[in-house]
Amino acid sequence: MNAQRQPITGTTARPLAGERMSGAEVVVQVLIDEGVEVVFGYSGGAILPVYDAVFRYNARHRREDGREALPLIVPANEQGAGFMAQGYARASGKVGVALVTSGPGATNTVTPVRDAMADSIPLS
């Protein structure tokens, strides 16, 4: 664990705490707990429950200015999601998150993931 990170406490930091959650909702809560502010993703069969959980989370938890709490940026394809997440990580210094489905969707992210690894860019 990074020594600079502070533990998350209180119900405001964990808006789903105390609720029964599906696996997809747990994924969203972990993203929130880790400080993820934006997700880049291309949907597909196996990941659809997570997308639904992102949409439900955003419907319930708006920012003070009315924007979505966890914006989902949708590119033209999975490779685009990976490169967008990588660009975000390069520009912001935060972890870029690409959310794609298994199988061909994950295979299509091999190039951006490998590129990020080669340049030590934090990509999830």
JOHUKA-V630288 format. One record per helix or strand. SS is the DSSP state (~ for helix, > for strand). FROM is the first residue (numbers start at 1). TO is the last residue. If there is no record, write none. Layout:
BEGIN
{{SS;FROM;TO} {SS;FROM;TO}}
END
This chain:
BEGIN
{{~;23;33} {>;38;42} {~;45;60} {>;62;62} {>;68;68} {>;71;73} {~;78;92} {>;96;96} {>;98;100} {~;104;107} {~;110;118} {>;123;123}}
END
